């Protein structure tokens, strides 16, 4: 093993230890918190050290500023100090009622299975703004079946990114000025986190 490999392993162990310290501090609170583990490609919801939900991330894309985080003390600070959610925005192509208002779901029972199918298949994007200029985007979508459809979707997203007020335009701005982490998930997985993502929710980030 080379000296560089030893140093990289040393940093990985320090980062893992920093995450454990952050989880330990949050385990004394009564509110659930998120753990985004980039090396393991998982997003977890925990409460008092007990895992409530964990989902695998299909793909993680780091924005320019996120890629520029060095692998030494800055990285460790990111791991050790939890982030606090300041603002959350949710964008659905097809409203499913399966977001913040759980009473709406109870008032409209899903007797036909339509809501269940929408929750499973309808695209959804969550933009989570944390303090310290961190933005986490949860993109829940089912991949389009054909290359032609995927290409049209990419062109449509590019066109919408230049229209003020669209989620694509907001993402474009975040990429330029924020530490953006973009997560590719299943739609139902994104929705499963919605009731617990409110202002003040903590996030432990492992780079």
C-alpha positions as semicolon CSV with decimal commas, in nm:
position;residue;x (nm);y (nm);z (nm)
1;X;0,000;0,000;0,000
2;X;0,139;0,340;-0,099
3;X;0,164;0,644;0,122
4;X;-0,119;0,813;-0,066
5;X;-0,344;0,509;-0,020
6;X;-0,270;0,509;0,353
7;X;-0,349;0,879;0,374
8;X;-0,676;0,833;0,183
9;X;-0,776;0,551;0,418
10;X;-0,685;0,771;0,715
11;X;-0,915;1,046;0,585
12;X;-1,196;0,797;0,525
13;X;-1,170;0,673;0,883
14;X;-1,168;1,029;1,017
15;X;-1,475;1,112;0,807
16;X;-1,657;0,801;0,933
17;X;-1,569;0,898;1,290
18;X;-1,697;1,252;1,230
19;X;-2,029;1,111;1,105
20;X;-2,057;0,894;1,417
21;X;-2,001;1,201;1,635
22;X;-2,273;1,390;1,450
23;X;-2,518;1,098;1,481
24;X;-2,439;1,068;1,851
25;X;-2,518;1,435;1,909
26;X;-2,848;1,408;1,719
27;X;-2,948;1,085;1,896
28;X;-3,020;1,291;2,207
29;X;-3,295;1,487;2,028
30;X;-3,658;1,393;1,972
31;X;-3,677;1,475;1,601
32;X;-3,583;1,252;1,305
33;X;-3,281;1,346;1,098
34;X;-3,133;1,252;0,761
35;X;-2,802;1,086;0,681
36;X;-2,672;1,125;0,327
37;X;-2,384;0,885;0,272
38;X;-2,221;0,967;-0,061
39;X;-1,960;0,686;-0,065
40;X;-2,227;0,425;0,019
41;X;-2,491;0,592;-0,205
42;X;-2,767;0,575;0,057
43;X;-3,012;0,820;0,213
44;X;-3,139;0,731;0,560
45;X;-3,390;0,866;0,808
46;X;-3,300;0,805;1,172
47;X;-3,450;0,884;1,512
48;X;-3,242;0,855;1,828
49;X;-2,989;0,638;1,648
50;X;-3,253;0,395;1,517
51;X;-3,289;0,365;1,140
52;X;-3,645;0,438;1,025
53;X;-3,598;0,436;0,647
54;X;-3,306;0,374;0,415
55;X;-3,310;0,395;0,035
56;X;-3,040;0,325;-0,222
57;X;-2,948;0,615;-0,450
58;X;-2,931;0,525;-0,818
59;X;-2,695;0,808;-0,908
60;X;-2,530;1,103;-0,732
61;X;-2,422;1,413;-0,925
62;X;-2,212;1,679;-0,754
63;X;-2,229;2,041;-0,866
64;X;-1,914;2,239;-0,940
65;X;-1,879;2,377;-0,586
66;X;-1,945;2,037;-0,432
67;X;-1,677;1,878;-0,648
68;X;-1,436;2,147;-0,533
69;X;-1,455;2,049;-0,165
70;X;-1,105;1,930;-0,073
71;X;-1,048;1,592;0,087
72;X;-0,900;1,714;0,413
73;X;-1,028;1,940;0,691
74;X;-1,314;2,097;0,491
75;X;-1,449;1,754;0,412
76;X;-1,429;1,653;0,777
77;X;-1,610;1,969;0,889
78;X;-1,890;1,882;0,647
79;X;-1,918;1,539;0,808
80;X;-1,899;1,646;1,172
81;X;-2,137;1,942;1,180
82;X;-2,500;1,864;1,079
83;X;-2,677;2,091;0,833
84;X;-3,013;2,251;0,914
85;X;-3,294;2,261;0,658
86;X;-3,401;2,619;0,584
87;X;-3,650;2,573;0,300
88;X;-3,807;2,285;0,108
89;X;-3,984;2,299;-0,227
90;X;-4,177;2,018;-0,396
91;X;-4,267;1,989;-0,763
92;X;-4,498;1,720;-0,898
93;X;-4,606;1,662;-1,257
94;X;-4,919;1,487;-1,129
95;X;-5,047;1,590;-0,783
96;X;-5,075;1,277;-0,566
97;X;-5,172;1,425;-0,227
98;X;-4,896;1,208;-0,082
99;X;-4,673;1,486;0,042
100;X;-4,716;1,701;0,348
101;X;-5,091;1,670;0,407
102;X;-5,157;1,317;0,532
103;X;-5,515;1,411;0,630
104;X;-5,595;1,464;0,262
105;X;-5,504;1,103;0,194
106;X;-5,721;0,973;0,477
107;X;-6,015;1,181;0,356
108;X;-5,986;1,034;0,005
109;X;-5,927;0,657;0,040
110;X;-5,754;0,494;-0,254
111;X;-6,021;0,237;-0,342
112;X;-5,912;0,199;-0,706
113;X;-5,535;0,194;-0,660
114;X;-5,493;0,513;-0,867
115;X;-5,315;0,702;-0,592
116;X;-5,083;0,409;-0,528
117;X;-4,984;0,397;-0,896
118;X;-4,926;0,773;-0,904
119;X;-4,711;0,758;-0,593
120;X;-4,507;0,482;-0,752
121;X;-4,472;0,631;-1,099
122;X;-4,539;1,009;-1,111
123;X;-4,222;1,219;-1,127
124;X;-4,138;1,442;-0,833
125;X;-3,856;1,684;-0,752
126;X;-3,770;1,809;-0,404
127;X;-3,529;2,100;-0,361
128;X;-3,393;2,117;-0,008
129;X;-3,205;2,432;0,091
130;X;-2,983;2,390;0,395
131;X;-2,769;2,643;0,576
132;X;-2,404;2,690;0,472
133;X;-2,510;2,711;0,106
134;X;-2,590;2,340;0,070
135;X;-2,872;2,230;-0,163
136;X;-2,983;1,868;-0,196
137;X;-3,209;1,783;-0,490
138;X;-3,415;1,463;-0,467
139;X;-3,522;1,372;-0,820
140;X;-3,773;1,088;-0,825
141;X;-3,857;0,961;-1,171
142;X;-3,901;0,642;-1,372
143;X;-3,655;0,632;-1,666
144;X;-3,824;0,678;-2,002
145;X;-3,828;0,354;-2,204
146;X;-3,678;0,474;-2,531
147;X;-3,370;0,675;-2,621
148;X;-3,588;0,910;-2,828
149;X;-3,815;0,984;-2,532
150;X;-3,516;1,041;-2,306
151;X;-3,365;1,283;-2,558
152;X;-3,692;1,478;-2,584
153;X;-3,707;1,493;-2,205
154;X;-3,355;1,633;-2,188
155;X;-3,433;1,897;-2,451
156;X;-3,754;1,993;-2,269
157;X;-3,567;2,025;-1,938
158;X;-3,299;2,242;-2,103
159;X;-3,565;2,469;-2,253
160;X;-3,746;2,498;-1,918
161;X;-3,419;2,585;-1,742
162;X;-3,426;2,924;-1,915
163;X;-3,785;2,999;-1,809
164;X;-3,804;3,195;-1,485
165;X;-3,991;3,025;-1,204
166;X;-3,952;2,667;-1,322
167;X;-3,778;2,407;-1,104
168;X;-3,528;2,353;-1,386
169;X;-3,438;2,723;-1,374
170;X;-3,388;2,704;-0,997
171;X;-3,161;2,402;-1,038
172;X;-2,960;2,595;-1,296
173;X;-2,908;2,878;-1,047
174;X;-2,818;2,635;-0,768
175;X;-2,554;2,474;-0,988
176;X;-2,387;2,814;-1,031
177;X;-2,394;2,947;-0,675
178;X;-2,461;2,661;-0,429
179;X;-2,303;2,338;-0,311
180;X;-2,547;2,119;-0,504
181;X;-2,586;1,745;-0,451
182;X;-2,829;1,585;-0,697
183;X;-2,978;1,246;-0,606
184;X;-3,150;1,019;-0,856
185;X;-3,419;0,814;-0,674
186;X;-3,748;0,633;-0,728
187;X;-4,059;0,859;-0,704
188;X;-4,207;0,666;-0,410
189;X;-3,876;0,693;-0,224
190;X;-3,874;1,071;-0,252
191;X;-4,233;1,092;-0,131
192;X;-4,159;0,868;0,166
193;X;-3,933;1,138;0,311
194;X;-4,176;1,428;0,257
195;X;-4,365;1,425;0,592
196;X;-4,037;1,442;0,786
197;X;-3,870;1,718;0,584
198;X;-3,967;2,044;0,752
199;X;-3,773;2,355;0,841
200;X;-3,519;2,270;1,109
201;X;-3,463;1,908;1,003
202;X;-3,098;1,811;1,045
203;X;-2,882;1,642;0,781
204;X;-2,560;1,452;0,842
205;X;-2,351;1,448;0,525
206;X;-2,071;1,203;0,461
207;X;-1,842;1,292;0,172
